[in-house]
């Protein structure tokens, strides 16, 4: 599953875009130095998200929407079309 597919599945499951999760995380005080475990616990408790999906959100909370190019345009498991993730929601594509 691509990185983008994780984010899209989260939106389908929760009704919240990645941008909305970024706003919620900011309101909770989460940022680049917040430990991943703290964010994972929040996402599991409040939204029922598993570890894989939550880690996709952890990445954008801590690092922004740019991902490593090593998975872009490859035949690997986590193949993405771009090194920039769409966080504005499915309806905007």
C-alpha positions in Angstrom: 0.0 0.0 0.0 1.4 3.4 -0.9 1.9 6.1 1.7 -0.8 8.1 0.1 -3.2 5.2 0.2 -2.8 5.0 4.0 -3.8 8.7 4.3 -6.7 8.2 1.9 -7.9 5.1 3.9 -7.7 7.1 7.1 -9.9 9.8 5.6 -12.5 7.2 4.4 -12.6 5.6 7.8 -12.7 8.7 9.9 -14.2 11.4 7.6 -11.2 13.6 8.4 -8.6 14.8 6.0 -4.9 14.7 6.8 -5.0 18.5 7.1 -7.7 18.2 9.7 -5.6 15.7 11.6 -2.7 18.2 11.5 -4.9 20.9 13.0 -6.1 18.5 15.7 -2.6 17.5 16.5 -1.4 21.1 16.7 -4.3 21.9 19.1 -3.1 19.0 21.3 0.4 20.5 21.2 1.9 17.7 19.1 4.9 18.7 16.9 8.2 17.6 15.5 9.6 16.7 19.0 6.5 14.8 20.2 7.2 11.1 20.7 5.5 8.9 18.1 4.0 6.7 20.9 2.1 9.6 22.3 0.6 10.4 18.9 -0.1 6.7 18.2 -2.0 6.4 21.5 -4.1 9.4 20.7 -5.0 8.1 17.3 -5.9 4.7 18.6 -8.0 5.9 21.5 -9.9 8.7 19.7 -10.1 7.3 16.1 -9.5 3.6 16.4 -6.6 3.7 14.0 -4.1 0.9 13.9 -0.3 1.3 14.0 0.4 1.4 10.2 -2.2 4.0 9.4 -1.3 6.0 12.5 2.4 6.0 11.5 1.4 7.7 8.2 -0.1 10.5 10.3 2.9 10.6 12.6 5.1 11.2 9.6 3.2 14.2 8.4 2.8 15.6 12.0 6.5 15.4 12.6 8.0 15.9 9.1 5.4 17.5 6.8 4.0 16.1 3.6 7.3 15.4 1.8 8.4 11.8 1.8 11.6 10.1 0.7 12.0 9.6 -3.0 13.2 6.0 -2.5 9.6 4.8 -2.8 8.5 7.0 -5.7 8.0 5.3 -9.0 9.2 1.9 -7.8 7.7 -1.5 -7.8 8.2 -1.7 -4.0 5.4 -2.3 -1.5 5.1 1.3 -0.6 5.2 2.8 -4.1 4.0 6.4 -4.4 3.6 8.6 -7.5 5.1 11.7 -6.0 7.4 12.6 -3.0 4.7 15.1 -1.9 1.6 13.7 -0.2 -1.8 15.1 -0.7 -3.2 16.2 2.6 -6.1 18.3 1.4 -8.6 15.5 1.1 -10.0 13.2 -1.5 -12.7 15.6 -2.7 -9.9 18.0 -3.9 -8.5 15.6 -6.5 
